[in-house]
Amino acid sequence: MGRYFVKRILSMIPLLFVISILVFMFIHWIPGDPARIIAGKDAKVGDIELIRQQLGLDKPLLTQYVTWLGDLLHGNFGESFKNHQSVQSLVVPRLPITIYLTICSITWSAIIGIFLGVISAVKRGKPLDLVCMVVAISGISVPSFWLGLELMQLFSVGLGWLPTGGVDDWRGYIMPSLAMGAGIMAILARVTRSSMLENLNKDYIRTARAKGLPEGKVIMRHAFKNSSIDVVTVAALQIGALIAGSVIIETVFSIPGLGRLLVDSINTRDYQVVQTLILFFSLEYMVINLLADILYGVINPRVRYE
């Protein structure tokens, strides 16, 4: 097992290297000149060129990439073109906000999604199954930004219960987490139902029932436990998607997290910040997948790592 995880961690290094190249080229292919944006619309050509030299944008792309990668390996993520602050000072204060929002979203969506999936599988073909699947399909079909706006209209403008934006207290996380988690809840409900139905038809379930075990124990201890690996796999991928997808929700609700920072940095062509954030999101996906693999062995001891 130890050898397996060492291999997985080592395999991240060349993958991150490839991603760093793609990220660097992606941001430099976006139309727009950071120097012109910083200088303003009425700036002279000479002033723009001076800014380009100060930012190092006048050098060949290969030279810029090697310089950025070298600084990255030494723990220096560069300096923001716009704010003239280190990238770390911009990212670190916003990181807990995005993480907390993600935790809130995945917590409620996992609990409700798995519950709906189990109930739907147990009550297959009955009205309760139909109700659960209607809820799941609705969660997938409704765009998160539209749901966020509707929640804002109802609970903020209409009822005045929740703030329209920001995260000054815990109430500020309620509507964003609901909007972010709705799609995840629906996906987990459908995956749980499908996996549960497959396991409920297997021989070991019939054997457990023949032994006279209580139905609740048969469902949760046997059927759901064996279905949980599929659920964990999907949930792990969705956690990564939530953090990366926070861009939309944080923009809608004016939340000062990493997603909002990414949007603002792309608009101003702040290369250093955009490169760091996309690389962080990529690394986060890899780490979450690795943690999911560890969890497989905890859930099912029969899982072996080669």
Kinemage of the C-alpha trace (Angstrom):
@kinemage 1
@onewidth
@group {chain A} dominant
@subgroup {mainchain}
@vectorlist {calphas} color= white
{ca met a 1} P 0.000 0.000 0.000
{ca gly a 2} L 2.810 2.379 0.882
{ca arg a 3} L 4.513 1.749 -2.448
{ca tyr a 4} L 1.236 2.432 -4.256
{ca phe a 5} L 0.817 5.854 -2.683
{ca val a 6} L 4.446 6.798 -3.243
{ca lys a 7} L 3.948 6.007 -6.936
{ca arg a 8} L 0.769 8.081 -6.999
{ca ile a 9} L 2.475 11.062 -5.385
{ca leu a 10} L 5.476 10.819 -7.702
{ca ser a 11} L 3.152 10.618 -10.712
{ca met a 12} L 1.740 14.013 -9.741
{ca ile a 13} L 5.054 15.737 -10.448
{ca pro a 14} L 5.197 15.257 -14.265
{ca leu a 15} L 1.437 15.858 -14.458
{ca leu a 16} L 1.781 19.174 -12.626
{ca phe a 17} L 4.644 20.091 -14.948
{ca val a 18} L 2.459 19.493 -18.016
{ca ile a 19} L -0.402 21.423 -16.415
{ca ser a 20} L 1.918 24.338 -15.636
{ca ile a 21} L 2.842 24.563 -19.331
{ca leu a 22} L -0.808 24.458 -20.417
{ca val a 23} L -1.808 27.023 -17.794
{ca phe a 24} L 0.999 29.375 -18.796
{ca met a 25} L 0.162 29.155 -22.489
{ca phe a 26} L -3.584 29.447 -21.842
{ca ile a 27} L -3.356 32.724 -19.954
{ca his a 28} L -0.943 34.232 -22.500
{ca trp a 29} L -3.261 33.281 -25.378
{ca ile a 30} L -6.152 35.252 -23.893
{ca pro a 31} L -6.612 38.463 -25.917
{ca gly a 32} L -5.607 41.592 -24.061
{ca asp a 33} L -2.398 43.211 -22.871
{ca pro a 34} L -1.891 43.579 -19.089
{ca ala a 35} L 0.396 46.546 -19.671
{ca arg a 36} L -2.281 48.416 -21.630
{ca ile a 37} L -4.902 47.632 -18.978
{ca ile a 38} L -2.630 48.919 -16.218
{ca ala a 39} L -1.607 52.027 -18.162
{ca gly a 40} L -5.174 52.984 -19.054
{ca lys a 41} L -6.959 53.804 -22.291
{ca asp a 42} L -5.233 57.141 -22.874
{ca ala a 43} L -1.687 55.937 -22.205
{ca lys a 44} L 1.031 56.543 -24.756
{ca val a 45} L 2.821 53.719 -26.556
{ca gly a 46} L 6.078 54.525 -24.772
{ca asp a 47} L 4.422 54.282 -21.355
{ca ile a 48} L 2.876 50.930 -22.256
{ca glu a 49} L 6.221 49.554 -23.421
{ca leu a 50} L 7.857 50.757 -20.199
{ca ile a 51} L 5.282 48.887 -18.146
{ca arg a 52} L 5.796 45.780 -20.277
{ca gln a 53} L 9.518 45.923 -19.532
{ca gln a 54} L 8.894 46.378 -15.808
{ca leu a 55} L 6.598 43.344 -15.774
{ca gly a 56} L 8.975 41.260 -17.895
{ca leu a 57} L 6.387 40.831 -20.648
{ca asp a 58} L 8.801 41.985 -23.333
{ca lys a 59} L 10.833 38.776 -22.964
{ca pro a 60} L 10.196 35.611 -25.026
{ca leu a 61} L 7.464 33.328 -23.673
{ca leu a 62} L 9.958 30.534 -22.997
{ca thr a 63} L 12.069 32.852 -20.866
{ca gln a 64} L 9.001 34.051 -18.979
{ca tyr a 65} L 7.898 30.463 -18.328
{ca val a 66} L 11.317 29.316 -17.088
{ca thr a 67} L 11.510 32.333 -14.770
{ca trp a 68} L 8.000 31.697 -13.406
{ca leu a 69} L 8.642 27.963 -12.940
{ca gly a 70} L 11.947 28.633 -11.188
{ca asp a 71} L 10.288 31.059 -8.777
{ca leu a 72} L 7.477 28.552 -8.222
{ca leu a 73} L 9.905 25.794 -7.240
{ca his a 74} L 11.415 28.165 -4.670
{ca gly a 75} L 8.012 28.932 -3.164
{ca asn a 76} L 7.709 32.332 -4.828
{ca phe a 77} L 4.363 32.624 -6.634
{ca gly a 78} L 5.145 36.032 -8.058
{ca glu a 79} L 3.591 39.440 -7.680
{ca ser a 80} L 0.205 40.650 -8.838
{ca phe a 81} L 0.381 42.995 -11.822
{ca lys a 82} L -2.687 44.853 -10.610
{ca asn a 83} L -2.175 45.212 -6.860
{ca his a 84} L 1.629 44.934 -6.709
{ca gln a 85} L 1.228 42.476 -3.834
{ca ser a 86} L 2.574 38.962 -3.545
{ca val a 87} L 0.208 36.319 -4.868
{ca gln a 88} L 0.340 34.563 -1.502
{ca ser a 89} L -1.019 37.650 0.265
{ca leu a 90} L -3.997 37.679 -2.119
{ca val a 91} L -4.741 33.934 -2.091
{ca val a 92} L -4.238 32.968 1.570
{ca pro a 93} L -6.938 35.247 3.099
{ca arg a 94} L -9.500 34.057 0.524
{ca leu a 95} L -8.709 30.351 0.765
{ca pro a 96} L -10.634 29.659 4.031
{ca ile a 97} L -13.757 31.325 2.595
{ca thr a 98} L -13.837 29.060 -0.455
{ca ile a 99} L -13.003 25.957 1.606
{ca tyr a 100} L -15.737 26.710 4.168
{ca leu a 101} L -18.270 27.350 1.412
{ca thr a 102} L -17.294 24.044 -0.219
{ca ile a 103} L -17.584 22.149 3.063
{ca cys a 104} L -21.063 23.585 3.689
{ca ser a 105} L -22.155 22.691 0.159
{ca ile a 106} L -20.826 19.129 0.099
{ca thr a 107} L -22.082 18.389 3.638
{ca trp a 108} L -25.748 19.131 3.078
{ca ser a 109} L -25.762 17.833 -0.492
{ca ala a 110} L -24.131 14.519 0.507
{ca ile a 111} L -26.485 13.927 3.439
{ca ile a 112} L -29.655 14.708 1.502
{ca gly a 113} L -28.476 13.183 -1.781
{ca ile a 114} L -27.496 9.859 -0.210
{ca phe a 115} L -30.708 9.806 1.851
{ca leu a 116} L -32.847 10.382 -1.250
{ca gly a 117} L -30.914 7.748 -3.186
{ca val a 118} L -31.334 5.099 -0.491
{ca ile a 119} L -35.041 5.850 -0.018
{ca ser a 120} L -35.595 5.829 -3.777
{ca ala a 121} L -33.884 2.451 -4.167
{ca val a 122} L -35.754 0.860 -1.270
{ca lys a 123} L -39.102 2.244 -2.514
{ca arg a 124} L -38.397 1.504 -6.187
{ca gly a 125} L -41.443 1.988 -8.405
{ca lys a 126} L -43.495 3.609 -5.650
{ca pro a 127} L -44.637 7.260 -5.400
{ca leu a 128} L -41.808 8.088 -2.975
{ca asp a 129} L -39.290 6.880 -5.558
{ca leu a 130} L -40.844 9.201 -8.136
{ca val a 131} L -40.748 12.174 -5.758
{ca cys a 132} L -37.070 11.595 -4.917
{ca met a 133} L -36.077 11.319 -8.571
{ca val a 134} L -38.061 14.443 -9.505
{ca val a 135} L -36.074 16.321 -6.856
{ca ala a 136} L -32.826 14.858 -8.223
{ca ile a 137} L -33.623 15.712 -11.833
{ca ser a 138} L -34.629 19.236 -10.819
{ca gly a 139} L -31.324 19.713 -9.025
{ca ile a 140} L -29.368 18.703 -12.117
{ca ser a 141} L -31.507 20.715 -14.535
{ca val a 142} L -31.478 24.058 -12.705
{ca pro a 143} L -28.332 26.183 -13.379
{ca ser a 144} L -26.576 27.156 -10.152
{ca phe a 145} L -26.431 30.860 -11.007
{ca trp a 146} L -30.186 30.957 -11.739
{ca leu a 147} L -30.960 29.128 -8.499
{ca gly a 148} L -28.722 31.568 -6.640
{ca leu a 149} L -30.572 34.555 -8.081
{ca glu a 150} L -33.956 33.019 -7.241
{ca leu a 151} L -32.877 32.282 -3.682
{ca met a 152} L -31.661 35.842 -3.374
{ca gln a 153} L -34.960 37.176 -4.674
{ca leu a 154} L -36.954 35.040 -2.212
{ca phe a 155} L -34.946 35.106 1.010
{ca ser a 156} L -33.157 38.466 0.695
{ca val a 157} L -35.388 40.780 -1.327
{ca gly a 158} L -38.758 39.185 -0.538
{ca leu a 159} L -38.461 37.971 3.060
{ca gly a 160} L -35.382 39.877 4.197
{ca trp a 161} L -34.071 36.881 6.130
{ca leu a 162} L -30.606 36.580 4.572
{ca pro a 163} L -27.988 39.029 3.249
{ca thr a 164} L -27.812 39.460 -0.524
{ca gly a 165} L -24.067 39.003 -0.609
{ca gly a 166} L -20.862 38.728 1.362
{ca val a 167} L -19.994 36.356 4.191
{ca asp a 168} L -19.895 38.605 7.235
{ca asp a 169} L -21.482 35.830 9.332
{ca trp a 170} L -22.767 32.259 8.974
{ca arg a 171} L -25.989 33.438 7.305
{ca gly a 172} L -24.004 34.574 4.286
{ca tyr a 173} L -23.068 30.973 3.482
{ca ile a 174} L -26.622 29.573 3.414
{ca met a 175} L -27.817 30.630 -0.045
{ca pro a 176} L -24.455 30.163 -1.820
{ca ser a 177} L -24.067 26.670 -0.384
{ca leu a 178} L -27.613 25.762 -1.424
{ca ala a 179} L -26.994 27.009 -4.961
{ca met a 180} L -23.624 25.234 -5.211
{ca gly a 181} L -24.774 21.974 -3.688
{ca ala a 182} L -28.069 21.439 -5.527
{ca gly a 183} L -26.475 19.789 -8.548
{ca ile a 184} L -24.164 17.668 -6.395
{ca met a 185} L -27.113 16.516 -4.285
{ca ala a 186} L -28.932 15.381 -7.411
{ca ile a 187} L -25.915 13.521 -8.793
{ca leu a 188} L -25.275 11.715 -5.496
{ca ala a 189} L -28.950 10.756 -5.246
{ca arg a 190} L -28.938 9.182 -8.702
{ca val a 191} L -25.608 7.390 -8.187
{ca thr a 192} L -26.690 6.082 -4.779
{ca arg a 193} L -29.997 4.816 -6.174
{ca ser a 194} L -28.356 3.088 -9.133
{ca ser a 195} L -25.670 1.410 -7.030
{ca met a 196} L -28.148 0.401 -4.335
{ca leu a 197} L -30.508 -1.187 -6.860
{ca glu a 198} L -27.634 -3.204 -8.287
{ca asn a 199} L -26.574 -4.484 -4.862
{ca leu a 200} L -30.097 -5.164 -3.604
{ca asn a 201} L -30.511 -7.750 -6.360
{ca lys a 202} L -27.382 -9.721 -5.468
{ca asp a 203} L -27.233 -13.101 -3.770
{ca tyr a 204} L -25.657 -11.929 -0.517
{ca ile a 205} L -28.662 -9.644 0.106
{ca arg a 206} L -31.071 -12.541 -0.386
{ca thr a 207} L -28.928 -14.634 1.956
{ca ala a 208} L -28.950 -11.912 4.616
{ca arg a 209} L -32.722 -11.662 4.403
{ca ala a 210} L -33.063 -15.461 4.540
{ca lys a 211} L -31.107 -15.457 7.793
{ca gly a 212} L -33.777 -13.214 9.282
{ca leu a 213} L -31.686 -10.044 9.631
{ca pro a 214} L -33.712 -6.850 10.145
{ca glu a 215} L -34.429 -5.018 6.873
{ca gly a 216} L -32.709 -1.855 8.067
{ca lys a 217} L -29.525 -3.784 8.832
{ca val a 218} L -29.649 -5.519 5.448
{ca ile a 219} L -30.001 -2.211 3.645
{ca met a 220} L -27.454 -0.120 5.540
{ca arg a 221} L -24.858 -2.649 6.671
{ca his a 222} L -24.787 -4.756 3.527
{ca ala a 223} L -26.303 -3.005 0.499
{ca phe a 224} L -25.288 0.579 1.285
{ca lys a 225} L -21.824 -0.337 2.550
{ca asn a 226} L -21.031 -2.034 -0.745
{ca ser a 227} L -22.547 0.865 -2.678
{ca ser a 228} L -20.553 3.469 -0.765
{ca ile a 229} L -17.409 3.110 -2.899
{ca asp a 230} L -19.304 4.381 -5.946
{ca val a 231} L -20.716 7.214 -3.843
{ca val a 232} L -17.286 8.153 -2.475
{ca thr a 233} L -15.806 8.199 -5.990
{ca val a 234} L -18.448 10.596 -7.264
{ca ala a 235} L -18.373 12.725 -4.100
{ca ala a 236} L -14.587 13.118 -4.331
{ca leu a 237} L -14.807 14.333 -7.910
{ca gln a 238} L -17.622 16.687 -7.013
{ca ile a 239} L -15.633 18.278 -4.178
{ca gly a 240} L -13.011 19.240 -6.732
{ca ala a 241} L -15.701 20.507 -9.065
{ca leu a 242} L -17.222 22.572 -6.247
{ca ile a 243} L -13.988 24.407 -5.490
{ca ala a 244} L -13.310 25.083 -9.162
{ca gly a 245} L -16.980 25.873 -9.789
{ca ser a 246} L -17.131 28.385 -6.970
{ca val a 247} L -16.268 30.972 -9.621
{ca ile a 248} L -19.920 31.415 -10.607
{ca ile a 249} L -21.492 31.394 -7.150
{ca glu a 250} L -18.880 33.674 -5.599
{ca thr a 251} L -19.460 36.142 -8.411
{ca val a 252} L -23.262 36.024 -8.036
{ca phe a 253} L -23.148 36.546 -4.261
{ca ser a 254} L -20.095 38.872 -4.210
{ca ile a 255} L -18.123 36.481 -2.006
{ca pro a 256} L -14.418 37.350 -1.699
{ca gly a 257} L -13.140 33.818 -2.304
{ca leu a 258} L -10.752 32.208 -4.755
{ca gly a 259} L -13.394 31.963 -7.487
{ca arg a 260} L -14.092 35.683 -7.384
{ca leu a 261} L -10.356 36.400 -7.333
{ca leu a 262} L -9.897 34.232 -10.435
{ca val a 263} L -12.603 36.098 -12.357
{ca asp a 264} L -11.203 39.505 -11.401
{ca ser a 265} L -7.668 38.405 -12.291
{ca ile a 266} L -8.726 37.102 -15.718
{ca asn a 267} L -10.531 40.373 -16.448
{ca thr a 268} L -7.381 42.365 -15.651
{ca arg a 269} L -5.043 39.788 -17.278
{ca asp a 270} L -3.213 39.367 -13.956
{ca tyr a 271} L -1.112 36.464 -15.214
{ca gln a 272} L 0.644 35.539 -11.983
{ca val a 273} L -2.562 35.228 -9.969
{ca val a 274} L -4.449 33.292 -12.671
{ca gln a 275} L -1.581 30.826 -13.168
{ca thr a 276} L -1.280 30.188 -9.445
{ca leu a 277} L -5.022 29.664 -8.930
{ca ile a 278} L -5.490 27.259 -11.850
{ca leu a 279} L -2.430 25.291 -10.755
{ca phe a 280} L -3.850 25.166 -7.227
{ca phe a 281} L -7.208 23.878 -8.483
{ca ser a 282} L -5.419 21.164 -10.460
{ca leu a 283} L -3.353 20.075 -7.453
{ca glu a 284} L -6.479 20.047 -5.308
{ca tyr a 285} L -8.162 17.615 -7.746
{ca met a 286} L -5.199 15.243 -7.515
{ca val a 287} L -5.022 15.341 -3.719
{ca ile a 288} L -8.767 14.721 -3.326
{ca asn a 289} L -8.585 11.713 -5.665
{ca leu a 290} L -5.681 10.334 -3.632
{ca leu a 291} L -7.627 10.778 -0.381
{ca ala a 292} L -10.589 9.015 -1.993
{ca asp a 293} L -8.348 6.030 -2.742
{ca ile a 294} L -7.330 5.902 0.916
{ca leu a 295} L -10.972 6.021 1.940
{ca tyr a 296} L -11.748 3.026 -0.285
{ca gly a 297} L -9.542 0.852 1.904
{ca val a 298} L -11.223 2.171 5.060
{ca ile a 299} L -14.719 1.482 3.742
{ca asn a 300} L -13.910 -1.902 2.215
{ca pro a 301} L -10.891 -3.761 3.640
{ca arg a 302} L -11.013 -6.107 0.646
{ca val a 303} L -9.620 -3.306 -1.526
{ca arg a 304} L -5.954 -3.991 -2.227
{ca tyr a 305} L -3.392 -1.585 -3.606
{ca glu a 306} L -0.879 -2.826 -6.117
